[in-house]
Structures are given as structure tokens and as C-alpha cells.
């Protein structure tokens, strides 16, 4: 069974020398992913790279028919420093040239895995 999921590579400013993280948004987090995509598109219209801004993720209490839970929201936090921007660009080049994305077809063998 396929599910819509948005994946973003990110670097943490306080751990800028470490490997990038992948943040995945699916299910109830799709709204946050679309908001991030909109902010990135606005940066592109201003001819700024998506790494030109540090984004901040934070939790917000949400309620619905199934009760209450903590969801995520996102906002622009600050401009990226030149050092952070260079490191992000270097990772972007490395990931772009070494990543071959494929969508796996659903099979009963894969669907039976309990985790």
C-alpha cells in the first residue's frame, strides 16, 4: 500500500558538521510539508536557495474527532550564515549526484513484514 510522504534533507545548525538528517512528513503532517514546500517556493521566486533560511519545527496541540495530539508546524527562524550555506551546498551537490530514487512496487512478500 502506498502512502504520500514528503522527505526533506536537513542540517542542524548546532551540528552542521554532521551528516544530514532526513525528515519525513506523512499522514497528519502533510499540511506541514506543504507549508514548507510553499516557503521554499517563495525563496526560489526571490532567487534564494532553500538553504538560505534556517527553518524551525515545533509542536502544536491539535484536536479532532479522535481526540487531541501534538502535531508539527514550521516557521522561518533566521537567515543562514555563509558557512552554513556552503556546507549545505556541498551536501546538496553530493546527494544530487549520488542519489537514484526508485519507488518500490508493492508485493505480498514486503507487505507481510511485521515492522
C-alpha positions in Angstrom: 0.0 0.0 0.0 1.4 3.4 -1.0 1.2 6.4 1.2 2.1 10.0 0.3 5.2 11.1 2.1 7.4 14.2 1.8 11.1 13.8 2.6 13.5 16.7 3.2 17.2 16.5 3.8 18.3 18.9 6.5 21.2 20.0 8.5 21.0 21.1 12.1 22.9 24.4 12.7 24.3 23.3 16.0 25.5 20.0 14.4 26.4 21.5 11.0 29.5 19.2 10.6 27.4 16.0 10.9 25.6 14.0 8.3 22.3 15.4 7.0 19.1 14.2 8.5 16.0 13.2 6.6 12.7 14.5 7.9 9.7 12.6 6.6 6.2 14.0 6.7 3.2 11.8 6.1 -0.4 11.4 7.3 -1.3 14.3 9.6 2.0 16.0 8.9 1.3 16.6 5.2 0.0 20.1 5.9 3.3 21.0 7.5 5.2 19.5 4.4 3.1 21.6 2.1 3.7 24.7 4.1 7.5 24.0 3.9 7.2 23.5 0.2 5.4 26.8 -0.1 8.1 28.6 1.9 10.8 27.0 -0.3 9.0 28.1 -3.5 8.8 31.6 -2.2 12.5 31.6 -1.6 13.1 30.3 -5.2 11.0 33.2 -6.5 13.3 35.6 -4.6 16.2 33.8 -6.2 17.4 32.4 -2.8 18.3 28.8 -2.2 16.2 26.7 0.0 19.1 26.5 2.4 19.2 30.3 2.6 16.9 30.2 5.6 17.0 28.2 8.8 13.6 26.7 9.5 12.3 25.9 12.9 10.0 22.9 13.6 7.9 23.0 16.7 5.0 21.0 18.2 1.4 22.3 18.4 -1.5 20.8 20.2 -4.3 19.8 17.8 -7.7 18.4 18.4 -10.1 16.5 16.3 -12.8 13.7 16.2 -10.2 11.2 17.5 -9.1 13.3 20.5 -6.1 15.5 20.9 -2.5 15.1 19.8 0.7 17.0 19.2 1.3 17.9 15.5 4.1 19.9 13.9 4.3 23.3 12.5 7.2 25.2 10.9 8.4 28.8 10.5 11.3 30.7 9.1 13.7 31.2 12.0 16.7 33.2 10.7 18.9 33.7 7.6 21.6 31.0 7.1 25.2 32.0 7.7 27.7 31.9 4.8 29.4 28.9 6.5 26.1 27.0 6.9 25.2 27.8 3.3 28.5 26.5 1.9 28.2 23.2 3.9 24.5 22.8 2.7 25.5 23.4 -0.9 28.3 20.9 -0.7 25.9 18.3 0.7 23.3 19.2 -2.0 25.9 18.6 -4.8 27.0 15.3 -3.2 23.4 14.0 -2.6 22.2 15.1 -6.1 24.9 13.3 -7.9 24.8 10.1 -5.8 21.1 9.6 -5.3 19.0 7.4 -7.6 15.4 7.3 -6.3 13.2 4.4 -7.1 9.6 3.7 -5.9 9.3 0.0 -4.9 6.3 -1.8 -6.2 4.1 -3.4 -3.6 4.4 -7.1 -3.2 2.8 -9.6 -0.8 6.3 -10.5 0.5 7.1 -6.9 1.5 3.6 -6.3 2.9 3.9 -9.3 5.3 6.9 -7.9 7.2 5.6 -7.1 10.7 7.6 -3.8 11.2 
